[in-house]
Every structure is written in structure tokens, then in C-alpha cells.
Amino acid sequence: MRAIVVGAGIGGVTAAVALEGCGWQVLVLERSAELGEVGAGISVWPSSVAALEQLGVVGVQKAAVTAGPAGLRQPNGRWVVEAPDLGVEIPVMIHRAQLHELITDRFGPGVTVRTGITVTGVSQDDSGVTVRSADEEFRAELVIAADGIRSVLRSAIHPASKGPRYSGYTAYRGIADVDLSDGGGETWGRGQRFGFAKLIDGRVYWYATANREAGLPPGPGGPQADVTRDFVDWHEPIPQLLAGTPPEQVLQNDIYDLELPLVPFGTGRVVLLGDAAHAMTPNLGRGACSAIEDAAALARHLRGDLDLSTALSRYDAERRPVTARLVKQSRMIGRLGQIDNGVLCVVRDGVLGVGGKVAGLLAKRRRVEQSPV
Ligand SMILES: Cc1cc2nc3c(=O)[nH]c(=O)nc-3n(C[C@H](O)[C@H](O)[C@H](O)COP(=O)(O)OP(=O)(O)OC[C@H]3O[C@@H](n4cnc5c(N)ncnc54)[C@H](O)[C@@H]3O)c2cc1C
């Protein structure tokens, strides 16, 4: 059986590994000239590490740092919730390019990659699917649309679906070459947030958000100058991290997600995966993780003794409700974090501070109850 994966982001390459593991011949079509990922860190949650391991992608734990529970601060450095041990699961932090490479290293002889191919359309009949680019056609029994938030294939199979929806804020990301003893965490101000965490090589991944109109071009000094201006008077090590980041490496993305309800993930022989299916704001750090878990779920259903149509319906039934919840929760956290009214920020910080203390006490009680007498 042949499958085509459109898009070689983290979702697409994981899907290729997963499908090959089920015995499919997989053709990956990617519009960029080269395979790879952007220069930023990414949080990977335990369930996604486990999903990767099930697919034979090992080594994520070794290449990653377990993010410590570091808490939430205000721009002046005052703790809102201080380094709490909330007893919750914690993700690992890894460089995106490293994660992408760990996954593509698993490609076997059943995976063929064609870069520089921009898919423009898809059509299907009883026996298969045809994927088109400007000057070529490709045929398979199944197509995985992993072509990201602005998915051409989502629009093709769900022409009435709404496109991406702007969140009201932009995000900056960078990796600073500085030596830090600070354990990391997040700082929330008025309409702005900053977070950072260490990578395994000692460098520090940071991200920041700021309320902003969609599509505004950066100022004359580029994103680095914009983000430095916005956060210059925030507590250390934030200015130090910004100063320690090469300006040309600072990334900026306006943040979008997909509106609910999400469209069905499958139609006939075409199935959506990752951001193409359920793009969410990055506030939970779960977008790529969900793409990984989609791929693992798809493989599980395809491996079973089911016809293709039933397997794809089960994939949709498993993944659409879970990811719809994440889209919603992530959007809500973003709204809370981006409040720019001073009074509401004081109320928000007060509520989060009390909530953090209660959660810490509950975690402590759980530990006492579970400890051997
Ligand atoms: C600031 C920020 C921070 C984030 N942090 C985290 C985090 O910590 N943890 C986490 O889990 N997630 C995080 N995310 C979300 C995560 O980046 C995405 O959910 C994830 O990259 C989606 O992967 P994907 O493979 O579905 O799509 P994409 O990464 O968008 O990949 C789509 C691929 O398809 C290709 N493509 C598109 N159109 C075509 C076409 N027509 N033909 C051929 N190829 C095409 C593109 O070139 C691209 O390679 C973050 C996102 C942002 C913006």
C-alpha cells in the first residue's frame, strides 16, 4: 500500500515513520528546498515522548532537559507562584532541529522524500487519491495532509472550513548563548509574556509574546530590536537573554489557531494531521506534541484489522475531541496571559498566586499520603 504525506514538519515526518512501521510505502512531499526545522526550542510532553518511542524514535530524553517546575513571575521579578512542586507532569525541552532529525533518522527504505514540491490540489476516486503540484501528479491509496495551519488540502476537502483565526498577539523566539543559574519559568505583564528554559547544550531557549495587530512588519531594527524594546525593563535574566541572542536568529510569528468545531479529520482517502487538522496557540506547548500523537494513533488504527474507511473514522473519533479541547484551553490561557488592563492583571495574578499555593499544598498532601509509613 502506498501513502503520500504532504508536508515534512514534525507531524509529517512522524506520520512517515508511523506509516512505514505499518508496512506502507511512503512518499513525503515538502515544498521547502530542504528538510529541517527552525532554530528554537520545543517542549515535548511525556505522552508524546512515549508515542515517539512506540514508533521506534528513541533518544529524545537523552537530547532533552527536563524543565524544572519554575513558577510564574511579574515583570519586576516578584514571584506570583514560586517554584511550586505541583505534582503535575512536566515536559522535556529540546531543540526543534534535533527533534526533527531524531525522527527523520528513523526513515527506512520504505520512505522517499521529495523536497521543493508544492502541492496544489487533490482528487480521489474509489481506487485511490491523486495529489497534484504545478507540474507533476502523484498517486496513492492514502494521503496524509500534514501541510500546516494554512493547509491547501484542508481547504480542498473542506471548502467551507474557516481559515486560521488571529489570536491578537505575536510571538518572538530565540536561543541565547548565555550562562544561567536561573531555572527558568514564565513572567506575565500587561499584554506581554516572557518564558525561558535551558537546552541540553547549556544555551537558553526563550519566547515572548506581545499584543499586536496581525501582519505588522517589524520595525527598522527587526524583531530583535522590537522585542528588546518591549522587555528592556523586565527582571533579569530577560534583558541578558535578549542581549545574548544573535539578532538574525530571532523568529517572529503572529499567532493563529483554527476555529472550533474542527472539521472532520478524514474525508475518503485523505486525512488531516497536526496543525492542518487542529492548529492551536502555543500556550500549552502541545501543538507539535499533538501532531506526534496523531501519527501514533493513525498508525495504531491502520495496523488493526480494519478497512481503511473504518480505521480513519476511528482515528477521527479518537483525536478530534482531544485536540479540540486543547485548542480551546490553549486559547483561554492566551487570553488570560495577554490581559493588558492593569486592574485585571492584579486580579489575575492574585488568583493565580492563591491557586498555586493551594495546588502546592494538595501535591504535598498527596506525597505524604503516598509515602511508605
Ligand atoms: C511560538 C511557537 C511556539 C511553539 N511551541 C511549541 C512547543 O513548545 N511544543 C509543541 O508541541 N508545539 C509548539 N508549537 C506548535 C508547533 O510548532 C506546531 O504545532 C507544529 O510545528 C505543527 O507541526 P505540523 O507538522 O503539523 O505543521 P508544520 O510544522 O507547519 O509543517 C507543515 C509542513 O508542510 C509544508 N507545506 C505546507 N504547505 C505545503 C504544500 N502545499 N505542499 C508541500 N508542503 C507544504 C511546510 O513547508 C511545512 O514543512 C509552537 C508554535 C509556535 C508558533
PDBQT file of the ligand as one rigid body, heavy atoms in Angstrom, charges set to zero:
ROOT
HETATM    1  C1  LIG A 401       5.904  30.399  19.041  1.00  0.00    +0.000 C 
HETATM    2  C2  LIG A 401       5.515  28.935  18.976  1.00  0.00    +0.000 A 
HETATM    3  C3  LIG A 401       5.946  28.069  19.968  1.00  0.00    +0.000 A 
HETATM    4  C4  LIG A 401       5.551  26.725  19.948  1.00  0.00    +0.000 A 
HETATM    5  N1  LIG A 401       5.980  25.883  20.934  1.00  0.00    +0.000 NA
HETATM    6  C5  LIG A 401       5.578  24.583  20.942  1.00  0.00    +0.000 A 
HETATM    7  C6  LIG A 401       6.040  23.687  21.960  1.00  0.00    +0.000 A 
HETATM    8  O1  LIG A 401       6.818  24.051  22.845  1.00  0.00    +0.000 OA
HETATM    9  N2  LIG A 401       5.565  22.388  21.927  1.00  0.00    +0.000 N 
HETATM   10  C7  LIG A 401       4.728  21.939  20.950  1.00  0.00    +0.000 A 
HETATM   11  O2  LIG A 401       4.338  20.763  20.981  1.00  0.00    +0.000 OA
HETATM   12  N3  LIG A 401       4.303  22.776  19.970  1.00  0.00    +0.000 NA
HETATM   13  C8  LIG A 401       4.716  24.079  19.935  1.00  0.00    +0.000 A 
HETATM   14  N4  LIG A 401       4.299  24.910  18.928  1.00  0.00    +0.000 N 
HETATM   15  C9  LIG A 401       3.377  24.404  17.897  1.00  0.00    +0.000 C 
HETATM   16  C10 LIG A 401       4.130  23.641  16.834  1.00  0.00    +0.000 C 
HETATM   17  O3  LIG A 401       5.157  24.434  16.286  1.00  0.00    +0.000 OA
HETATM   18  C11 LIG A 401       3.193  23.210  15.716  1.00  0.00    +0.000 C 
HETATM   19  O4  LIG A 401       2.020  22.681  16.251  1.00  0.00    +0.000 OA
HETATM   20  C12 LIG A 401       3.875  22.140  14.863  1.00  0.00    +0.000 C 
HETATM   21  O5  LIG A 401       5.045  22.653  14.286  1.00  0.00    +0.000 OA
HETATM   22  C13 LIG A 401       2.913  21.644  13.778  1.00  0.00    +0.000 C 
HETATM   23  O6  LIG A 401       3.581  20.682  13.011  1.00  0.00    +0.000 OA
HETATM   24  P1  LIG A 401       2.970  20.229  11.611  1.00  0.00    +0.000 P 
HETATM   25  O7  LIG A 401       3.936  19.252  11.070  1.00  0.00    +0.000 OA
HETATM   26  O8  LIG A 401       1.559  19.847  11.771  1.00  0.00    +0.000 OA
HETATM   27  O9  LIG A 401       2.948  21.562  10.732  1.00  0.00    +0.000 OA
HETATM   28  P2  LIG A 401       4.148  22.488  10.254  1.00  0.00    +0.000 P 
HETATM   29  O10 LIG A 401       5.266  22.484  11.219  1.00  0.00    +0.000 OA
HETATM   30  O11 LIG A 401       3.538  23.796   9.904  1.00  0.00    +0.000 OA
HETATM   31  O12 LIG A 401       4.665  21.776   8.938  1.00  0.00    +0.000 OA
HETATM   32  C14 LIG A 401       3.957  21.839   7.742  1.00  0.00    +0.000 C 
HETATM   33  C15 LIG A 401       4.927  21.499   6.617  1.00  0.00    +0.000 C 
HETATM   34  O13 LIG A 401       4.202  21.420   5.395  1.00  0.00    +0.000 OA
HETATM   35  C16 LIG A 401       4.898  22.126   4.402  1.00  0.00    +0.000 C 
HETATM   36  N5  LIG A 401       3.885  22.574   3.439  1.00  0.00    +0.000 N 
HETATM   37  C17 LIG A 401       2.903  23.490   3.633  1.00  0.00    +0.000 A 
HETATM   38  N6  LIG A 401       2.137  23.613   2.544  1.00  0.00    +0.000 NA
HETATM   39  C18 LIG A 401       2.632  22.739   1.636  1.00  0.00    +0.000 A 
HETATM   40  C19 LIG A 401       2.253  22.405   0.297  1.00  0.00    +0.000 A 
HETATM   41  N7  LIG A 401       1.225  22.991  -0.297  1.00  0.00    +0.000 N 
HETATM   42  N8  LIG A 401       2.984  21.464  -0.354  1.00  0.00    +0.000 NA
HETATM   43  C20 LIG A 401       4.035  20.850   0.248  1.00  0.00    +0.000 A 
HETATM   44  N9  LIG A 401       4.448  21.143   1.501  1.00  0.00    +0.000 NA
HETATM   45  C21 LIG A 401       3.743  22.066   2.191  1.00  0.00    +0.000 A 
HETATM   46  C22 LIG A 401       5.587  23.267   5.132  1.00  0.00    +0.000 C 
HETATM   47  O14 LIG A 401       6.687  23.764   4.398  1.00  0.00    +0.000 OA
HETATM   48  C23 LIG A 401       5.992  22.571   6.416  1.00  0.00    +0.000 C 
HETATM   49  O15 LIG A 401       7.248  21.946   6.308  1.00  0.00    +0.000 OA
HETATM   50  C24 LIG A 401       4.720  26.251  18.916  1.00  0.00    +0.000 A 
HETATM   51  C25 LIG A 401       4.307  27.127  17.894  1.00  0.00    +0.000 A 
HETATM   52  C26 LIG A 401       4.718  28.451  17.912  1.00  0.00    +0.000 A 
HETATM   53  C27 LIG A 401       4.271  29.373  16.802  1.00  0.00    +0.000 C 
ENDROOT
TORSDOF 0
